[in-house]
Amino acid sequence: MSIEIWLAFVAASSALLMIPGSTILLVLSYAISKGRSVALATATGVALGDLIAMSASLAGLGALVLASATVFTALKWVGAAY
């Protein structure tokens, strides 16, 4: 993968992460109800989860899941167990 494609993917992912959604509402509600430290911990957890999802996507997990129904089923069970 060329650096231009990788940078475009990172830019698009970052832009999508900045759009307010349910995650932003969660962090805001924790900030209002529980305080700054809980909101910072929640925001850090959200950022880490997004980084892991973006890294898995860049590594080709989506293509692997699309190509193999067995891998998709295994991934669903791992998610359910989690």
C-alpha positions in Angstrom: 0.0 0.0 0.0 1.4 3.4 -1.0 1.8 6.1 1.6 -0.7 8.3 -0.2 -3.4 5.7 0.1 -2.6 5.1 3.8 -2.6 8.8 4.6 -6.0 9.2 2.8 -7.4 6.4 4.8 -6.2 7.8 8.1 -7.5 11.3 7.1 -11.0 9.8 6.2 -11.1 7.7 9.4 -10.1 10.7 11.5 -12.8 12.9 9.9 -15.4 10.2 10.5 -14.3 9.9 14.2 -14.9 13.7 14.7 -18.5 13.6 13.6 -20.7 13.7 16.7 -22.4 10.4 17.4 -23.4 8.1 20.2 -19.8 7.8 21.4 -19.4 11.6 21.7 -22.7 11.7 23.6 -21.5 9.0 26.0 -18.3 11.0 26.8 -20.3 14.2 27.2 -22.8 12.6 29.5 -20.0 11.1 31.6 -18.3 14.5 31.8 -21.5 16.1 33.0 -22.6 13.4 35.4 -19.4 11.9 36.7 -16.7 14.5 36.2 -13.6 15.2 34.2 -11.5 12.1 35.2 -14.2 9.6 34.1 -14.7 11.5 30.9 -11.0 11.4 30.1 -10.8 7.7 30.8 -13.9 7.1 28.6 -12.4 9.2 25.8 -9.1 7.4 26.0 -10.9 4.0 25.8 -12.9 5.1 22.8 -9.8 6.4 21.1 -8.0 3.1 21.8 -10.9 1.1 20.5 -11.0 3.2 17.3 -7.3 2.8 16.8 -7.6 -1.0 17.1 -10.5 -1.1 14.6 -8.6 1.2 12.2 -5.4 -0.9 12.5 -7.4 -4.1 11.9 -9.0 -2.6 8.8 -5.6 -1.5 7.5 -4.2 -4.9 8.1 -6.8 -6.4 5.9 -9.2 -8.0 8.4 -12.2 -6.7 6.5 -11.1 -8.4 3.3 -10.3 -11.6 5.1 -13.7 -11.7 6.8 -15.4 -10.9 3.4 -13.6 -13.8 1.8 -14.2 -16.4 4.5 -17.5 -17.2 6.2 -15.6 -19.3 8.8 -13.4 -16.4 9.8 -16.5 -14.2 10.0 -18.3 -16.7 12.2 -15.3 -17.1 14.5 -15.0 -13.3 14.8 -18.6 -13.1 15.8 -18.1 -15.7 18.5 -15.0 -13.9 19.8 -17.0 -10.7 20.0 -19.9 -12.4 21.8 -17.5 -14.0 24.3 -15.9 -10.7 24.9 
